Amino acid sequence: MAGTISRLPDVGWMLRPLTQIPGVRHAVVVSEDGLRMGHDSAEGLTGEVPLLDVAEAESLAAACAALTVTGQSTAALLFGHEAGVRQLMVESDKGFVLFTSAGRGASLGVATDPEADVGLVAQQMQLLVAKIGSHLSSRPRESMNPAS
């Protein structure tokens, strides 16, 4: 019996409030296994990546998932397996990337310019997750029962 593949809903439109914050360049929502659930870029960007296309957003989603798993493994090693990871931040000479849990099985990543108010961005990420986190959650995959 063949299984069906369902498409994840694109929730990129929900990220618009984040990409309107000064200094925010891009935002992406990913499932815990690295699948892009949606993305958005700020308007009028210039530079190396002015807009995230789907391929770039999918690469960012995979990187986000990898960093999230690494953060969880590190917290478990240092604080025990019950320790949850609330937020991760990568700082580069060209800006910041913040990652936070966005509901069950999903993460939210936001890339900023170096001048962005990272505290404000992190706060707005948490507010967005609280407001629409149930829409950002990734449902667990259903197991296939070969006997059906």
Secondary structure, DSSP 8 states (H G I E B T S, - for coil): -----------GGGGHHHHTSTTEEEEEEEETTS-EEEEEE-TT--SS-SS--HHHHHHHHHHHHHHHHHHHHHHHHHH-TT----EEEEEETTEEEEEEE-STTEEEEEEE-TTS-HHHHHHHHHHHHHHHHHHH---------TT-
